[in-house]
């Protein structure tokens, strides 16, 4: 049994895009294909083939072997199935081995044997050793097209800058690194462990998201199977899911989110005021169904909204900030109206005086009464806030996520900023009621770090 140390190079890349990795010789070529997709950052969206001779050579040797996936009809006489041969079979003559991905763009990879080592059952089947530079963007038009797009994206004065930047936003998305020099060995190895040694990866074996740790490794605050981010990741295609996982780890979004009681109280301040104002005994509404003027004025004053409001701020029907607060609280299940009185829900009553419990209740309630598409949009919006995406770019992140989930706009065209505004409207209503930013600050687009803390909590 042999374990190979291979060096794979994207032929013609400059600066060179390469990886060194170890692989057991008994690994099927099908799995070598998946390993190459992972370590080079491809999305497995095109055809591929292995050959033991340069596919672009002037004259192929008579005994050249070619392996393709059995998932597709093979019309070439003599083509072999990659399911039936191992890496050792393909490398038995000492290499090199050639791997072509996307016959249109023609990404040619050359695999050379650096060293042959004894097989080791303790080691994972594929281990990444080193490398440099990210793989090209999918569908970027070969090496020349990739280089051209990078140059245009880096030049704001180029006449095609806006269109190419838009193409990158749409095609590459928000989770894969953009910089040509990006290379994350630890992140890629984590993905290889999930692929080749899931039992020892430390993750739940039946969790599709790859984000949920086994009980023995799970820390307080880690995601579980029913976490919104785990449920969302589970529906993505494996390559996109891999990009999301690596993005979450790079940005630290899933690190334990320690929020002390004082900070929790600051995050949920408007909702906490309303719950306290309603109280365990409830609040009598006016004959027209509004909160009493004294209560409205108290809220506007204590929340610091009165100074920025034109008017007396004591009538709910003429004071949208208070009307929106109550409406949102009803939608997320904190309060309800019954027989002319505003009452706390059972859960909200139990959470009175406990900022942590109230925060968790609001985080869960954010998803209440949302459609499936709105739920996915809410998760994506929260993610874009938690990972630090600039506010003006968040709609693009949400649009990309919805599209890779299979959602379409009502027109059948790409999502617009207005479409995303509609899809995230009710989630944004909740976020607008959080934190300590003034109404004027929100209008100016200022960012409240407390909302980012809430977003991380709500993703769990």
C-alpha positions in Angstrom: 0.0 0.0 0.0 1.3 3.4 -1.0 0.5 7.0 0.1 1.4 9.6 -2.4 2.5 13.2 -1.9 1.3 15.0 -5.0 1.8 18.6 -6.2 -1.1 19.8 -8.3 -0.6 22.9 -10.5 -3.1 24.8 -12.6 -1.2 24.7 -15.9 -0.3 28.2 -17.2 -1.3 30.1 -14.0 0.9 33.1 -13.2 1.4 33.6 -10.3 1.3 29.8 -10.0 -1.8 28.3 -8.4 -0.7 25.1 -6.7 -1.3 22.7 -3.8 0.7 19.9 -2.2 -1.3 17.1 -0.6 -1.0 13.5 0.5 -3.4 10.9 -0.7 -3.8 7.2 -0.1 -3.2 5.2 -3.3 -6.3 3.2 -2.7 -8.5 6.3 -3.0 -10.8 6.1 -6.0 -10.3 8.6 -8.8 -13.9 9.8 -8.1 -12.8 10.8 -4.6 -9.6 12.4 -6.0 -11.8 14.5 -8.2 -13.8 15.7 -5.2 -10.6 16.4 -3.3 -9.3 18.5 -6.2 -12.6 20.4 -6.3 -12.2 21.1 -2.6 -8.6 22.2 -2.5 -8.8 24.3 -5.6 -12.1 25.9 -4.7 -14.2 24.7 -7.6 -17.9 24.2 -7.4 -18.3 20.9 -9.3 -20.6 22.4 -11.8 -18.9 21.2 -15.0 -17.7 18.0 -16.6 -14.2 16.7 -15.9 -11.8 14.0 -16.9 -8.4 12.4 -15.8 -5.7 11.5 -18.4 -2.3 10.0 -18.0 -1.0 12.2 -20.8 -1.2 15.9 -21.5 -4.6 16.4 -23.1 -3.2 19.4 -25.1 -0.1 17.5 -26.2 0.6 17.5 -30.0 0.2 13.7 -30.2 -1.2 11.5 -27.5 0.5 8.2 -26.9 -1.4 5.1 -28.1 -1.8 3.7 -24.7 -3.2 7.0 -23.2 -5.9 6.3 -20.6 -8.8 8.6 -19.9 -11.2 8.4 -17.0 -14.6 10.1 -16.7 -17.5 10.1 -14.3 -20.0 7.3 -14.8 -22.8 9.9 -14.1 -22.6 10.9 -17.8 -22.9 8.9 -20.9 -19.4 8.2 -22.3 -19.3 8.1 -26.1 -15.6 7.9 -26.4 -14.5 4.3 -27.1 -11.9 3.2 -24.5 -12.9 5.8 -21.9 -12.7 4.3 -18.4 -14.9 4.9 -15.3 -13.3 6.9 -12.5 -15.3 4.7 -10.1 -13.4 1.6 -11.1 -9.8 2.9 -10.7 -7.7 4.3 -7.8 -5.2 7.1 -7.6 -2.5 4.3 -7.4 -3.8 2.7 -10.6 -3.5 6.1 -12.5 -0.1 6.9 -11.0 1.4 3.4 -11.4 3.8 4.5 -14.2 5.2 7.3 -12.0 3.0 10.1 -13.3 2.2 12.8 -14.1 -1.5 12.6 -14.1 -3.7 15.3 -15.8 -7.1 16.5 -14.6 -9.2 18.7 -16.8 -12.2 20.6 -15.4 -14.8 22.5 -17.4 -14.1 21.6 -21.0 -15.3 25.1 -22.1 -12.9 27.1 -19.9 -10.3 24.3 -20.1 -8.8 24.3 -16.6 -5.9 21.9 -16.9 -4.3 20.6 -13.7 -1.0 18.7 -13.6 -0.4 16.3 -10.7 3.2 15.3 -10.1 4.5 12.7 -7.6 6.8 14.4 -5.1 7.2 11.4 -2.8 5.9 7.9 -2.2 5.3 7.1 1.4 4.1 4.0 3.3 0.3 3.8 3.7 -0.9 4.9 7.2 -4.4 4.0 8.3 -4.3 6.5 11.2 -4.0 9.5 8.8 -7.0 10.9 6.9 -7.2 9.8 3.2 -6.4 13.2 1.9 -4.2 15.8 3.8 -3.4 19.2 2.5 0.3 20.1 3.1 0.8 23.5 1.4 -0.3 25.7 -1.4 -0.6 29.3 -2.8 -3.3 31.5 -4.4 -7.0 30.8 -4.8 -8.4 29.0 -7.7 -10.0 31.1 -10.5 -13.6 32.1 -10.5 -16.0 29.6 -12.1 -17.0 30.5 -15.6 -14.4 33.3 -15.8 -13.3 32.3 -19.3 -10.0 30.4 -18.8 -6.8 31.8 -17.5 -6.9 34.9 -19.8 -10.5 35.7 -18.8 -9.7 35.3 -15.1 -6.7 37.6 -15.3 -8.6 40.2 -17.3 -11.5 40.2 -14.8 -9.1 40.6 -11.9 -7.5 43.6 -13.6 -10.8 45.3 -14.4 -12.1 44.7 -10.9 -9.0 46.4 -9.5 -9.3 49.4 -11.7 -12.3 51.7 -10.8 -11.6 53.8 -13.9 -12.0 51.0 -16.3 -15.1 51.4 -18.5 -16.2 47.8 -17.7 -15.4 48.0 -13.9 -19.1 48.2 -12.8 -20.2 45.3 -15.0 -17.3 43.1 -14.0 -17.7 43.9 -10.4 -21.4 43.1 -10.7 -20.5 39.8 -12.4 -18.2 38.8 -9.6 -20.8 39.7 -7.0 -23.4 37.6 -8.8 -21.1 34.7 -9.7 -18.6 34.4 -6.9 -20.9 35.6 -4.2 -20.1 36.9 -0.7 -18.7 33.8 0.9 -15.7 32.9 -1.3 -12.6 35.0 -0.9 -12.0 37.4 -3.8 -8.3 38.1 -3.5 -6.2 36.1 -5.9 -3.7 35.4 -3.1 -6.2 33.9 -0.8 -5.3 30.4 0.6 -6.7 29.0 3.8 -5.0 25.7 4.6 -6.8 25.0 7.8 -10.2 25.9 6.4 -9.7 23.6 3.4 -8.4 20.7 5.6 -11.5 21.0 7.7 -13.6 20.5 4.6 -11.4 17.5 3.5 -11.9 16.0 7.0 -15.7 16.3 6.6 -15.5 14.7 3.2 -13.0 11.9 3.8 -13.2 11.2 7.5 -16.6 12.5 8.8 -16.6 10.1 11.8 -13.5 11.7 13.3 -14.3 15.3 12.2 -16.0 16.2 15.5 -19.2 17.1 13.7 -22.6 15.4 14.1 -22.7 12.5 11.6 -26.3 13.0 10.4 -26.2 16.8 10.3 -26.3 18.0 6.6 -25.0 21.4 7.4 -21.6 20.3 8.7 -21.9 23.1 11.4 -23.1 21.1 14.4 -20.5 19.5 16.6 -21.0 16.2 18.4 -22.2 16.6 22.0 -18.8 15.9 23.5 -17.3 18.9 21.6 -20.2 21.3 21.8 -19.7 24.5 23.8 -22.4 26.7 25.3 -23.7 28.9 22.5 -22.6 26.6 19.6 -25.2 25.9 16.9 -27.5 22.9 17.1 -29.5 21.0 14.5 -32.5 23.3 14.7 -30.4 26.5 14.5 -31.6 28.8 11.6 -28.1 28.9 10.1 -27.7 25.1 10.3 -31.1 24.6 8.7 -30.3 27.1 5.9 -26.9 25.6 5.2 -28.4 22.1 4.9 -30.3 23.0 1.7 -27.3 24.4 -0.2 -25.4 22.4 -2.7 -22.2 20.8 -1.2 -19.7 23.2 -2.9 -21.7 26.3 -1.9 -22.2 24.9 1.6 -18.5 24.4 1.8 -17.9 28.0 0.9 -20.4 29.2 3.5 -18.8 27.0 6.2 -15.4 28.4 5.5 -16.7 31.9 5.5 -18.4 31.4 8.9 -15.2 30.1 10.4 -13.0 32.9 8.8 -15.3 35.6 10.1 -15.9 34.1 13.5 -19.6 34.4 13.2 -20.2 31.0 14.9 -17.8 31.7 17.8 -19.6 31.6 21.2 -21.6 34.8 21.5 -21.1 35.8 25.2 -23.6 38.6 26.1 -23.7 39.8 29.7 -27.1 40.8 31.2 -26.3 44.5 30.9 -25.5 44.3 27.2 -28.5 42.1 26.6 -30.7 44.7 28.2 -29.2 47.4 26.0 -29.8 45.3 22.9 -33.5 44.7 23.6 -34.2 48.1 25.3 -37.3 49.1 23.3 -39.0 45.7 23.6 -38.0 45.4 27.3 -39.7 48.8 27.9 -42.9 47.6 26.2 -43.0 44.3 28.1 -42.5 46.1 31.4 -45.1 48.7 30.5 -47.7 46.0 29.7 -46.6 44.0 32.8 -47.8 40.7 34.2 -51.3 42.2 34.7 -51.7 43.6 31.2 -52.5 47.2 29.9 -55.9 48.6 29.3 -56.2 50.1 25.7 -58.3 53.1 24.8 -61.8 52.7 23.3 -60.1 53.0 19.9 -57.7 50.2 20.7 -54.5 52.3 21.2 -52.1 52.4 24.2 -53.0 55.1 26.7 -51.4 58.5 26.0 -49.4 58.5 29.2 -47.9 55.1 28.3 -47.0 56.3 24.8 -45.4 59.5 26.1 -43.5 57.5 28.8 -42.0 55.2 26.1 -41.1 58.1 23.7 -39.4 59.8 26.6 -37.5 56.9 28.2 -36.4 55.5 24.8 -35.0 58.9 23.8 -37.3 59.2 20.8 -39.2 62.3 21.9 -36.4 64.8 21.2 -36.3 63.8 17.6 -40.1 63.7 17.1 -42.3 66.4 15.7 -45.5 66.4 17.8 -46.5 65.6 21.4 -45.6 62.0 21.1 -48.5 60.8 23.3 -50.9 59.3 20.7 -50.0 55.9 19.3 -52.0 56.5 16.2 -50.0 59.6 15.4 -46.7 58.3 16.7 -45.4 55.7 14.2 -42.3 54.7 16.3 -44.5 53.5 19.1 -47.1 52.0 16.8 -44.4 50.1 14.9 -42.9 48.8 18.2 -46.2 47.4 19.3 -47.0 45.9 15.9 -43.6 44.2 15.7 -44.0 42.9 19.3 -47.3 41.4 18.4 -46.0 39.7 15.3 -43.0 38.1 17.1 -45.2 36.8 19.9 -44.4 39.1 22.8 -47.8 40.7 23.2 -51.4 40.1 22.1 -54.7 42.0 22.3 -57.6 40.4 24.1 -60.9 42.1 25.1 -59.5 45.6 24.9 -56.4 44.9 26.8 -52.7 44.4 25.7 -51.4 41.3 27.3 -48.0 39.6 27.5 -47.6 36.1 26.0 -47.0 33.3 28.4 -43.3 33.2 27.4 -42.9 37.0 27.6 -44.4 37.0 31.1 -42.0 34.3 32.3 -39.1 36.4 30.8 -40.0 39.6 32.6 -36.9 41.0 34.3 -34.5 38.6 32.6 -32.7 40.3 29.7 -31.1 37.0 28.5 -34.4 35.2 28.3 -36.0 38.2 26.6 -33.3 38.4 24.0 -33.6 34.7 23.2 -37.4 35.2 22.9 -37.0 38.1 20.5 -34.4 36.2 18.5 -36.7 33.2 18.0 -39.7 35.5 17.4 -38.0 37.2 14.5 -38.7 34.2 12.4 -42.4 33.9 13.5 -45.0 34.0 10.8 -42.4 34.3 8.0 -42.8 32.3 4.7 -40.0 29.9 3.8 -38.5 32.5 1.4 -38.7 35.2 4.0 -37.1 32.9 6.6 -34.1 32.3 4.3 -33.9 36.0 3.5 -33.9 36.7 7.3 -31.1 34.3 7.9 -29.1 35.8 5.1 -29.7 39.4 6.3 -28.6 38.4 9.8 -25.5 36.7 8.4 -24.6 39.8 6.4 -24.9 41.9 9.5 -23.0 39.5 11.7 -20.1 39.1 9.3 -19.6 42.8 8.9 -20.9 43.3 5.3 -21.3 47.0 4.6 -25.0 48.0 4.9 -25.2 49.1 1.3 -23.9 45.7 0.1 -26.1 43.5 2.3 -28.9 43.2 -0.3 -26.4 41.6 -2.7 -25.5 39.0 -0.2 -29.1 38.2 0.5 -29.8 38.0 -3.3 -27.0 35.6 -3.9 -28.1 33.4 -1.0 -31.7 33.2 -2.2 -30.6 32.4 -5.7 -28.3 29.5 -4.7 -31.3 28.2 -2.6 -33.4 28.1 -5.8 -35.6 31.1 -5.1 -36.6 33.3 -8.0 -38.0 36.8 -8.1 -41.6 37.3 -9.2 -40.4 38.5 -12.6 -38.1 35.6 -13.2 -35.1 38.0 -13.5 -32.3 38.6 -11.0 -33.3 39.9 -7.6 -33.3 43.7 -7.3 -32.6 45.7 -4.2 -36.3 46.4 -4.0 -37.1 42.7 -4.2 -34.7 42.0 -1.3 -36.2 44.9 0.6 -39.6 43.2 0.4 -38.2 39.8 1.3 -36.5 41.1 4.4 -39.1 43.7 5.4 -40.4 41.9 8.5 -37.0 40.8 9.8 -35.7 44.4 9.3 -38.7 45.6 11.4 -37.4 43.7 14.3 -33.8 44.9 13.8 -35.0 48.5 13.6 -36.4 48.2 17.2 -33.1 47.0 18.7 -30.1 48.8 20.2 -29.5 52.3 21.2 -29.1 54.2 18.0 -31.2 57.3 17.7 -33.9 57.6 15.0 -31.7 60.2 13.3 -28.8 57.9 13.4 -30.8 55.0 11.8 -32.0 57.4 9.1 -28.4 58.3 8.3 -27.5 54.6 8.0 -25.3 54.4 11.1 -24.5 50.9 12.4 -25.1 49.8 15.9 -22.7 47.1 17.1 -25.4 45.8 19.5 -27.5 44.8 16.4 -24.5 42.7 15.1 -24.4 40.9 18.5 -28.1 40.2 18.2 -27.7 38.9 14.7 -25.2 36.3 15.8 -27.5 35.2 18.6 -30.5 35.0 16.2 -28.5 32.8 13.7 -28.2 30.2 16.5 
